[in-house]
Structures are given as C-alpha cells and as structure tokens.
C-alpha cells in the first residue's frame, strides 16, 4: 500500500521501463471444513443472509415446522446431533454422493454459558428431501436439511497458488493468489454465507500458467485511491451473533430482544442513502502516468439497525 497520491505517482514513474519477472511460485493444498449444524443464533443469521428473513420471521417459521414435526426444537445453543441423526445423515450422503463424500464429525459448542439442553436444529427425518408446506417453510426446511447433511461431509480440497512478480531491482513485489477446487466435498451441498461487505472472501480466481524466471510484459499498472472504512452497522443477523459472543441473552430471547428495541423506537431497521465521494485513479500505460477522477456512493445501508436520534 502507498500512503498518498504523491507516493503512488512516484512509484508508477519508477516502474517505467522496468523488467517484470516471476520470482516465486508457491502451490499448497488447502482444506475447508463445513460449518456445524444450526443453533438458534446461527439459523437466524443464515436465514437472514440467504433468505432475507428477519430474526422474528425465522423463529415463527421454525415454530411452525417444529409443531408440524418436521424439525427438532428450534431454541437451542447445542451443535450436537443424536446417534439416529448421524446415522441417517451418513445414509443420505453415501447413497447420493458416494462414500468419499462422507466424514463422521462431532461438534462441540463454543458459546459462553451454553446449556446444551437440546439437540442442534435438524430435520426430524433427514431422508425427507421435500415437505408439504408453504414456500417460506420449504425454503427454511431446505436450509436446515442442507446444513445438517453438509456437516457430516468431507472437507473441500483446494490448491492455492501464489505468484510473486519482481520489479527490476526493487524491493517491492506484486503478488497474485488464485485457487482451484480439486474436490468439492461438502461444497457440493452447502456453502455458508458471510455477514457484511467487510467480510467478503477474496476473489481467488484462476491464474495463467507461468514458470519461474519468466519475463512479463507490463500492459497497464493501476493505483486506486481507497479510504478507511467505518465499522458496518448491525443487521439483525450480525447483532444476534454479537449478543451470542458477549453472552447476552439465551436462544429464546434473541428474537424478542431485537423486536423490542425496534418496537420501543430505540433503533429502526431501514435503508440509508449514501453520499457521493470522489477518488483518484492513476494508470501507467505506454510509458505515461495518467490521472482520472471517479466518484462512488459510500455510506449506503440496506436493512441495517440504525439508532434513533435522541433529543
């Protein structure tokens, strides 16, 4: 990172006419493991991210599924599964995907003060891929079933490649990272979502085939001005996660607590328009550094919990 425009301009100027060479290529295998089965808080978070359900809406739908005998009790802080559930999950995985996709796993709760009075949230009969229910209920049921099955599946295997590009005799280097899935494992069934824009995974795509000491031609070099980001506002989902991390409340109180602070007008779930901000892009191309001013909208929020003005 370059601290300001002047430093960026000087760096681009110094790269004119330099030789770019592949200095290092590192390849290493990487494994990703599935997330545990749902607790109340993780179900509320994932339903918000994947389905757009509010915390209270998720609990109402889960209550109906539970009362219909389709899922286990939905107010729980446990990630444990019964022996029956483990056995039926194995059968479903092996029969559908094959033995190599199965891996027995036992999970342990990490939450502060967890009581683990109930099993994790799962389908009553994991073999039931479809149910007779409303569209909302079917979506939540499918989410619960896929997460339950995925938690007993094999790790996803990837090959991560890191390429280091040297710039003449400079100490600075460019680094590119890419990864390829060599075995999808649990990703065949389920991929966990992330909360906020600040947590988005890096876009690790495919890299071109290169060899050590290859010389590269510089087509274009771009320096983009970036600003420090404020901490994101809470969504209902991320607030549930924070309450659990701090040991505030129980699975049965997350939804009522979040509903109460909205009903009393302490916060409002709403969208907020951002403001336009200009930023600078410097581009080195054909031996010249050119400057361009662009604009972007910053500070815009959707479905965030925004404190109500006091006074």
C-alpha positions in Angstrom: 0.0 0.0 0.0 1.1 3.5 -0.8 0.2 6.2 1.7 -0.8 9.0 -0.6 -1.2 10.2 -4.2 2.4 11.6 -4.4 3.9 8.3 -3.3 1.7 6.3 -5.7 2.7 8.7 -8.6 6.4 8.3 -7.7 6.2 4.5 -7.6 4.4 4.3 -11.0 7.1 6.7 -12.5 9.8 4.5 -11.1 8.3 1.4 -12.8 8.7 2.8 -16.3 10.9 0.6 -18.4 11.5 -1.9 -15.6 11.7 -5.7 -16.2 9.0 -7.8 -14.5 10.0 -11.3 -13.7 8.3 -14.3 -12.0 10.4 -14.5 -8.8 8.5 -17.3 -6.9 5.6 -19.7 -7.4 4.1 -21.4 -4.4 1.5 -24.1 -4.6 -0.1 -25.7 -1.5 -3.1 -27.8 -0.7 -5.8 -26.2 1.4 -8.8 -27.8 3.1 -12.1 -26.1 4.1 -14.4 -27.8 6.7 -18.1 -27.5 6.9 -19.9 -25.4 9.5 -21.6 -27.1 12.4 -25.4 -27.8 12.4 -27.6 -24.9 13.3 -28.2 -23.4 16.7 -30.9 -20.8 17.2 -28.5 -17.9 16.6 -26.7 -19.4 13.5 -30.1 -20.3 12.0 -31.3 -16.7 12.5 -28.1 -15.3 10.9 -28.0 -17.7 7.9 -31.8 -17.3 7.2 -31.3 -13.5 7.2 -28.3 -13.7 4.8 -29.6 -16.4 2.4 -33.3 -16.0 2.6 -33.8 -12.4 3.7 -35.9 -13.4 6.7 -36.0 -11.2 9.8 -35.0 -12.8 13.1 -38.6 -12.9 14.3 -39.8 -14.2 11.0 -37.3 -17.1 11.1 -38.5 -18.1 14.5 -42.2 -18.0 13.6 -41.5 -20.2 10.5 -39.3 -22.6 12.5 -42.0 -22.8 15.2 -44.5 -24.0 12.6 -42.0 -26.5 11.2 -41.4 -27.8 14.8 -45.1 -28.0 15.6 -45.6 -30.0 12.3 -43.0 -32.5 13.4 -40.6 -31.6 10.6 -37.6 -30.2 12.6 -36.3 -30.6 16.1 -36.7 -27.9 18.8 -35.7 -24.5 17.4 -34.5 -22.8 20.6 -31.1 -24.4 21.3 -27.4 -23.5 21.8 -26.2 -27.0 21.1 -24.4 -28.3 17.9 -24.7 -31.9 18.9 -26.6 -34.4 16.8 -28.2 -37.6 18.1 -26.9 -41.0 17.0 -30.0 -41.5 14.9 -29.4 -38.2 13.1 -25.8 -39.1 12.5 -26.7 -42.5 11.1 -29.4 -41.1 8.7 -27.1 -38.3 7.5 -24.5 -40.9 6.6 -27.0 -42.9 4.7 -28.2 -39.9 2.8 -24.6 -38.8 1.9 -23.3 -42.2 0.8 -26.4 -43.1 -1.2 -26.5 -39.8 -3.0 -22.8 -38.7 -3.4 -20.7 -41.8 -2.6 -18.5 -43.0 0.3 -15.7 -40.5 -0.4 -18.1 -37.6 0.4 -18.8 -38.8 3.9 -16.8 -37.9 7.1 -18.0 -38.5 10.6 -17.9 -35.4 12.7 -18.8 -34.5 16.3 -19.1 -30.8 17.1 -18.7 -29.1 20.5 -20.4 -25.8 21.5 -18.0 -22.8 21.9 -20.6 -20.2 23.1 -20.2 -18.7 26.6 -22.7 -20.2 29.0 -24.2 -22.7 26.6 -26.6 -25.1 28.3 -27.0 -27.6 25.5 -30.3 -28.8 26.8 -31.5 -29.7 23.3 -30.0 -31.2 20.1 -28.9 -29.0 17.2 -31.7 -27.8 14.8 -32.1 -30.5 12.2 -34.9 -32.2 10.2 -36.8 -34.9 12.2 -36.3 -37.2 9.2 -33.2 -36.2 7.2 -34.2 -38.6 4.4 -37.2 -36.3 3.6 -35.9 -34.0 1.0 -39.3 -32.5 0.3 -42.2 -31.5 2.6 -45.7 -30.3 2.2 -45.6 -26.7 3.4 -45.7 -23.1 2.5 -42.9 -21.7 0.2 -41.3 -19.9 3.1 -41.4 -23.0 5.3 -39.9 -25.1 2.4 -37.0 -22.7 2.0 -36.2 -22.7 5.7 -36.5 -26.5 5.9 -34.2 -26.9 2.9 -31.6 -24.6 4.5 -31.7 -26.7 7.7 -31.5 -30.0 5.9 -28.6 -29.0 3.7 -26.6 -27.7 6.6 -27.3 -30.9 8.6 -26.1 -33.1 5.7 -23.1 -30.9 4.9 -21.8 -31.0 8.5 -21.2 -34.8 8.1 -19.5 -34.5 4.7 -15.8 -34.5 3.7 -13.6 -31.4 3.6 -13.4 -29.4 0.4 -9.9 -29.6 -1.1 -8.3 -26.8 -3.0 -5.0 -26.0 -4.5 -3.9 -22.4 -3.7 -1.2 -20.8 -5.9 0.7 -17.7 -5.0 2.9 -16.0 -7.7 5.4 -13.3 -6.8 6.4 -10.8 -9.5 9.7 -8.9 -9.1 10.2 -5.4 -10.5 13.8 -5.0 -11.7 16.0 -4.4 -8.7 13.2 -3.0 -6.4 12.4 -4.5 -3.1 8.6 -4.2 -3.8 6.9 -7.1 -5.4 3.5 -7.8 -6.9 1.7 -10.9 -5.5 -1.2 -12.7 -7.2 -3.2 -15.5 -5.5 -5.6 -18.0 -7.0 -7.2 -21.2 -6.1 -8.8 -24.2 -7.7 -11.2 -26.7 -6.1 -9.8 -30.2 -6.6 -12.5 -31.9 -4.6 -15.8 -30.2 -3.7 -16.7 -32.3 -0.7 -19.3 -30.5 1.4 -19.5 -27.6 -1.1 -21.5 -30.0 -3.3 -24.4 -29.4 -0.9 -23.8 -26.2 1.1 -21.8 -23.0 1.2 -22.0 -20.8 4.3 -22.7 -17.1 3.8 -20.9 -14.1 5.3 -22.4 -11.2 7.2 -21.1 -7.9 5.8 -19.3 -6.4 2.9 -16.1 -6.2 5.0 -16.1 -9.9 5.4 -16.4 -10.9 1.7 -14.0 -13.6 0.6 -11.2 -12.6 -1.7 -11.8 -13.3 -5.3 -9.3 -16.0 -5.8 -9.7 -17.0 -9.5 -7.6 -18.9 -11.9 -4.1 -17.7 -12.7 -2.4 -18.1 -16.0 0.2 -20.8 -16.4 3.7 -19.3 -15.8 7.2 -20.6 -15.0 9.8 -19.4 -12.6 12.0 -16.6 -14.1 9.5 -15.9 -16.9 9.7 -12.3 -18.1 6.4 -10.5 -18.2 5.2 -7.5 -20.3 3.6 -4.7 -18.4 0.4 -3.7 -20.2 -1.1 -1.5 -17.5 -0.5 -0.7 -13.9 -3.3 0.9 -11.8 -3.2 2.7 -8.4 -6.7 3.3 -7.0 -7.3 5.6 -4.0 -9.0 3.9 -1.1 -10.3 5.3 2.2 -10.6 3.7 5.7 -14.0 2.0 6.2 -16.1 2.7 9.2 -17.3 -0.4 11.1 -20.5 -1.6 9.5 -23.9 -1.1 11.2 -25.6 -4.1 12.6 -28.1 -6.1 10.7 -30.4 -8.3 12.8 -28.3 -11.3 11.9 -24.9 -9.7 12.9 -26.5 -8.3 16.1 -27.6 -11.8 17.1 -24.0 -13.0 16.5 -22.7 -10.2 18.7 -25.1 -10.9 21.5 -24.1 -14.6 21.5 -20.4 -13.6 21.5 -20.9 -11.4 24.5 -23.0 -14.0 26.4 -26.1 -11.7 26.4 -29.4 -13.5 26.4 -30.4 -17.0 25.5 -31.6 -18.6 22.3 -35.2 -17.9 23.4 -34.5 -14.2 23.9 -32.6 -13.1 20.8 -35.6 -12.5 18.6 -37.8 -10.9 21.3 -34.9 -8.6 22.3 -34.3 -7.4 18.8 -38.0 -6.9 18.2 -38.4 -5.0 21.5 -35.7 -2.4 20.7 -37.4 -1.8 17.4 -40.9 -1.6 18.9 -39.8 0.9 21.5 -38.1 3.1 18.9 -34.6 2.7 20.1 -33.5 1.6 16.7 -35.2 1.4 13.3 -34.4 -1.2 10.6 -34.2 0.9 7.5 -32.2 1.9 4.4 -29.9 4.9 4.4 -28.8 6.7 1.3 -25.1 7.2 0.9 -23.1 10.2 -0.2 -21.1 10.7 -3.3 -17.3 10.8 -2.9 -14.6 11.3 -5.4 -11.4 9.2 -5.7 -8.4 9.2 -7.8 -7.1 6.5 -10.2 -3.6 6.7 -11.5 -2.8 4.5 -14.6 0.7 3.7 -16.0 0.3 2.7 -19.7 2.5 3.2 -22.7 5.1 4.8 -20.6 2.8 7.5 -19.3 1.0 8.1 -16.0 -2.5 9.4 -16.4 -4.9 10.6 -13.7 -8.6 10.1 -13.7 -11.2 11.2 -11.1 -14.1 8.9 -10.5 -17.0 9.0 -8.0 -18.7 6.4 -5.8 -21.5 6.2 -3.4 -20.4 5.5 0.2 -22.2 5.0 3.5 -25.3 3.5 1.9 -27.0 0.8 4.1 -29.8 -1.6 3.4 -31.9 -3.3 6.2 -29.5 -2.1 8.9 -30.4 -1.3 12.5 -30.0 2.5 12.8 -30.2 4.2 16.3 -33.0 6.7 16.6 -32.0 10.3 17.2 -32.3 11.4 20.8 -33.3 14.9 21.8 
